[in-house]
């Protein structure tokens, strides 16, 4: 493991200052001489160190590095695949020739240890900081421990046991053996218990952590641990209790459309968000979610590159994902658009007759049920039927109903290797997911009736008024519901892995993974980056099957 992966180098830090009454409390500065030596003489330094933890966590969430986004969250699952023709292979999505030399895996590993490094420095700084109020010290350490726990959770679920580093590294060292999964989980829970004890119930500074953020994340951690050999039923029971507290404190927004509206970003349901905003300095790279799940629409007549639909990142929803929505499910219309309207006038034909299509009229339509050729010939716009989303139509190779859930109108059209400039808040946790965590935990406690009650409440917000029965509730039902409710928000790969459904559901519903058929048991863990094994002198071992 490279020393610079987890050691803070003070001269290169870009640190934030906490602000109140601002759209984004991370105001970045170049503090070239900033380090632990300054903490004892400048009370403001401690707050800046804590802010740097937030900033690192945010920036490595909105992107891994330039032109690499969300690769290990959704690709290679039942609801998201690569946005290419049904040919060839891919290491991440198709699980073909995945090795420890895979670049996204290497970057992801390094990013988590960068967050851990920042957290360790802030935690140690609290012990030597002077003239800082005790409440600020306690909350700053708690915030840092939360993000350290979050980074270790991502590491342990993707890689299994990993080196546990809970203090600042100040000397060159290569001996970093892997702790066991159980030991990593114990550290995560320890950090979260400490965070829960010292964070406030509420905050006057939007975007800072509170007890409910810890409760919801701990519920997710315990739900996951409960499935493991070292877990227990008490993990599921605590996950229920924590989730129900969050649910009580954060009422659901009345409609899903209102929930995802740009005008209603800071609503009762939100538990924690990363903030970006309009300030080009404080927003960093920018929120990139508005670029999720969009194809090259601008290649079609009447549509142009602009600030309405914006550029996509390459991944594509599977046809299975679209099939999950019932006709009355209001989340469908709020999540993706079946109609793209023309940006400019264009000429087309309908039944062989030339037609002038005006700006604002339909340019592309994705029907829920396939149209006949005669029906398609009768209209002047492009109709793309279900079942053809990954078939070359002479204009684009891949095309599908485009996501609108994260739209950020007015943000410039940018390429994936450029700053995305997204201004919306990125919701990290909301109580809608707490319902689903609690329902899944109840199911594991053999209380399907309580799970059904929670699912009924959540679905009724989406316009689905028929009550869910206990007999209907199983893991597949909950995973389907998570897809409808949380697509693009939650880590789908972790959801499928946790429930033991990754191989089954991915091979059944991901067309590229099914084409290659390479997904197997070893892929429930990613390979350890080979560079880390080499740099550790072999003290870090490779995962089985990747040797």
DAFENDA-V625468 format. One record per backbone hydrogen bond with DSSP energy under -1.0 kcal/mol. CO is the residue of the C=O (numbers start at 0). NH is the residue of the N-H. If there is no record, write none. Layout:
co = [CO/CO]
nh = [NH/NH]
This chain:
co = [1/2/2/8/9/14/16/24/26/28/30/34/37/41/43/44/45/46/47/49/50/51/52/53/54/55/57/57/64/67/67/69/69/72/78/79/80/81/84/89/98/99/101/102/103/104/105/106/107/108/109/110/111/112/113/114/115/116/117/118/119/120/121/124/124/132/133/134/135/136/137/138/139/140/141/142/143/144/145/146/147/148/149/150/151/152/153/154/155/157/161/173/179/180/181/182/183/184/185/186/187/188/189/190/191/192/193/194/199/204/209/210/211/212/213/214/215/216/217/218/219/220/221/223/224/227/231/232/233/234/235/236/237/238/239/240/241/242/243/244/245/254/255/260/264/266/268/271/271/273/278/280/282/284/287/288/290/292/294/295/296/299/301/301/306/313/315/317/318/320/325/328/329/330/331/334/334/337/339/339/341/345/347/349/352/354/356/357/360/362/363/364/371/372/373/375/376/381/384/387/388/395/401/403/407/414/415/421/422/425/428/428/429/430/431/432/433/434/435/436/437/438/439/440/441/442/446/447/448/449/450/451/452/453/454/455/456/458/459/461/468/473/474/475/476/477/478/479/480/481/482/485/485/489/490/491/492/493/494/495/495/496/500/501/502/503/504/505/509/510/511/512/519/520/521/528/529/530/531/532/533/535/542]
nh = [4/5/6/11/12/28/26/26/16/14/33/37/41/44/47/48/49/50/51/53/54/55/56/57/58/59/60/61/67/63/64/72/73/492/317/76/315/83/86/95/101/529/105/106/107/108/109/110/111/112/113/114/115/116/117/118/119/120/121/122/123/124/125/127/128/136/137/138/139/140/141/142/143/144/145/146/147/148/149/150/151/152/153/154/155/156/157/158/159/525/178/175/183/184/185/186/187/188/189/190/191/192/193/194/195/196/197/198/210/207/213/214/215/216/217/218/219/220/221/222/223/224/225/226/227/230/234/236/237/238/239/240/241/242/243/244/245/246/247/248/249/258/259/263/266/269/430/427/428/425/282/283/285/420/290/291/312/402/296/298/299/302/342/343/409/82/80/321/322/323/328/331/333/334/335/403/404/365/362/363/359/356/354/352/349/347/345/360/341/381/339/383/375/376/377/378/350/364/387/390/398/392/336/406/410/417/66/286/276/273/270/271/432/434/435/436/437/438/439/440/441/442/443/444/446/445/450/451/452/453/454/455/456/457/458/459/460/463/462/329/471/477/478/479/480/481/482/483/484/485/486/488/489/491/494/495/496/497/498/500/501/499/504/505/506/507/508/509/513/514/515/516/522/523/524/532/533/534/535/537/536/538/545]
